[in-house]
């Protein structure tokens, strides 16, 4: 499997012109570009806009959903494979080495965009107006990239990339709304998976279910699952798990002759104080006070 440490190596290995900057590069596809036909990893963030007619994109061993006007986002050291890609028209690729972000606010902020962790059936499908906005931003990056570099070049490029990422976040929210029926089903399936987890006795064996576990059961990435739930209900995947477990805790405190600590451990909480804090946050009073009120 190929790992690209430098942009020069990536450009050379895929027949692209040499990069203008050792840590940042762009490439406009003319309907035929692809990153090899083999698995690879890299030290770069990658952003792409393509109208794909056919072919396969695998990201982290999962098939990437793509339709006309799709944007894709890849993070460093994630396994990527692209095979037999054919494009309807021009697209673009942006490569950002991790070191290009050093000392800039985007070094931290880029990690806040969950879509760099999206995997299956989760590409961003742009409307014509959104696609125009994205191309306008790319043209600004392209113009700066091809200018003679000066003290402002990196800042201008990163500021424009930051704007592109913010627009992508907005466009994803629009996509979630447009796919509200899918989102609603996801919320239901999420709860069903927790039901199955609890019913199977896994709480006492493996502890509380993780977002990663539920996401895998639903064939979604944790970030995408969280964003769907956040859009649909205003709460993250982890918050939904906590709400479910606190509801189960209230039920058991009412119906079982066990201490608060016994119920906490039975629900997968090894830290009693953490359980108590969550309970008070969701219920408004501590579990001990809740149980005391029941006895009275």
JOQUINOR-V680747 format. One record per backbone hydrogen bond with DSSP energy under -1.0 kcal/mol. NH is the residue of the N-H (numbers start at 1). CO is the residue of the C=O. E is the energy in kcal/mol with one decimal. If there is no record, write none. Layout:
nh-><NH | NH>
co-><CO | CO>
e-><E | E>
This chain:
nh-><2 | 4 | 10 | 11 | 12 | 13 | 16 | 25 | 27 | 29 | 36 | 40 | 41 | 43 | 45 | 46 | 47 | 48 | 49 | 50 | 53 | 54 | 56 | 58 | 59 | 60 | 62 | 64 | 70 | 70 | 71 | 72 | 74 | 77 | 78 | 80 | 81 | 83 | 86 | 87 | 88 | 91 | 92 | 93 | 94 | 95 | 96 | 97 | 98 | 100 | 101 | 104 | 107 | 108 | 109 | 110 | 111 | 112 | 114 | 116 | 117 | 121 | 124 | 126 | 131 | 132 | 133 | 134 | 135 | 136 | 137 | 138 | 139 | 140 | 141 | 142 | 143 | 144 | 145 | 146 | 153 | 156 | 157 | 158 | 159 | 160 | 161 | 162 | 163 | 164 | 165 | 166 | 167 | 168 | 169 | 170 | 171 | 172 | 173 | 174 | 175 | 176 | 177 | 178 | 179 | 180 | 183 | 184 | 185 | 186 | 187 | 188 | 189 | 190 | 191 | 192 | 193 | 194 | 195 | 196 | 197 | 198 | 199 | 200 | 201 | 202 | 206 | 207 | 214 | 215 | 216 | 217 | 218 | 220 | 225 | 226 | 227 | 228 | 229 | 230 | 231 | 232 | 233 | 234 | 240 | 241 | 242 | 243 | 244 | 245 | 246 | 247 | 248 | 249 | 250 | 251 | 252 | 253 | 254 | 255 | 256 | 258 | 263 | 264 | 265 | 266 | 267 | 268 | 269 | 275 | 276 | 277 | 278 | 279 | 280 | 281 | 282 | 283 | 284 | 290 | 291 | 292 | 293 | 294 | 295 | 296>
co-><39 | 41 | 6 | 7 | 8 | 9 | 11 | 95 | 93 | 91 | 34 | 80 | 2 | 4 | 96 | 74 | 94 | 72 | 92 | 70 | 86 | 86 | 83 | 81 | 62 | 79 | 59 | 57 | 50 | 67 | 124 | 48 | 46 | 42 | 75 | 40 | 58 | 56 | 54 | 31 | 51 | 29 | 49 | 27 | 47 | 25 | 45 | 23 | 43 | 97 | 98 | 101 | 104 | 105 | 105 | 106 | 108 | 109 | 112 | 113 | 114 | 63 | 71 | 69 | 127 | 128 | 129 | 130 | 131 | 132 | 133 | 134 | 135 | 136 | 137 | 138 | 139 | 140 | 141 | 142 | 150 | 152 | 153 | 154 | 155 | 156 | 157 | 158 | 159 | 160 | 161 | 162 | 163 | 164 | 165 | 166 | 167 | 168 | 169 | 170 | 171 | 172 | 173 | 174 | 175 | 177 | 179 | 180 | 181 | 182 | 183 | 184 | 185 | 186 | 187 | 188 | 189 | 190 | 191 | 192 | 193 | 194 | 195 | 196 | 198 | 197 | 202 | 203 | 210 | 211 | 212 | 213 | 214 | 215 | 221 | 222 | 223 | 224 | 225 | 226 | 227 | 228 | 229 | 230 | 236 | 237 | 238 | 239 | 240 | 241 | 242 | 243 | 244 | 245 | 246 | 247 | 248 | 249 | 250 | 251 | 252 | 256 | 259 | 260 | 261 | 262 | 263 | 265 | 264 | 271 | 272 | 273 | 274 | 275 | 276 | 277 | 278 | 279 | 280 | 286 | 287 | 288 | 289 | 290 | 291 | 292>
e-><-1.4 | -2.6 | -1.7 | -2.9 | -2.5 | -2.5 | -2.6 | -2.2 | -2.3 | -2.0 | -1.3 | -2.5 | -2.2 | -1.4 | -2.9 | -2.5 | -2.1 | -2.4 | -2.1 | -2.4 | -3.4 | -1.2 | -2.5 | -3.2 | -3.0 | -3.2 | -1.0 | -3.6 | -1.5 | -1.0 | -2.8 | -2.3 | -2.7 | -3.1 | -1.3 | -2.6 | -2.3 | -2.7 | -2.4 | -1.4 | -3.5 | -1.0 | -2.0 | -2.5 | -2.6 | -3.0 | -2.8 | -2.7 | -1.7 | -1.6 | -1.6 | -2.2 | -1.9 | -1.0 | -2.4 | -2.3 | -1.1 | -1.8 | -1.1 | -1.8 | -2.8 | -1.1 | -2.1 | -2.3 | -2.8 | -1.9 | -2.0 | -2.2 | -2.5 | -2.4 | -1.8 | -2.2 | -2.4 | -1.5 | -2.1 | -3.1 | -2.5 | -1.9 | -2.7 | -2.0 | -1.1 | -2.5 | -2.5 | -2.7 | -2.3 | -2.0 | -2.4 | -2.6 | -1.8 | -2.3 | -2.5 | -2.1 | -2.4 | -2.2 | -2.0 | -2.1 | -3.1 | -2.5 | -1.8 | -1.9 | -2.2 | -2.6 | -2.1 | -2.6 | -1.7 | -1.5 | -2.5 | -3.0 | -1.8 | -2.0 | -2.2 | -1.8 | -2.7 | -2.5 | -1.9 | -2.2 | -2.2 | -1.7 | -2.4 | -2.3 | -2.2 | -2.6 | -2.8 | -1.9 | -1.6 | -1.6 | -3.4 | -1.2 | -2.1 | -2.8 | -2.3 | -1.9 | -1.5 | -2.6 | -2.5 | -2.4 | -2.1 | -2.4 | -2.4 | -2.5 | -2.2 | -2.3 | -3.1 | -1.4 | -2.1 | -2.0 | -2.4 | -2.6 | -2.3 | -2.5 | -2.5 | -2.0 | -2.2 | -2.2 | -2.3 | -1.9 | -2.2 | -2.7 | -1.7 | -2.2 | -2.4 | -1.6 | -2.0 | -2.5 | -2.5 | -2.0 | -1.5 | -1.6 | -2.5 | -2.0 | -2.5 | -2.2 | -2.3 | -2.6 | -2.5 | -2.1 | -2.2 | -3.2 | -1.7 | -2.4 | -2.5 | -2.2 | -2.4 | -1.5 | -1.9 | -1.7>
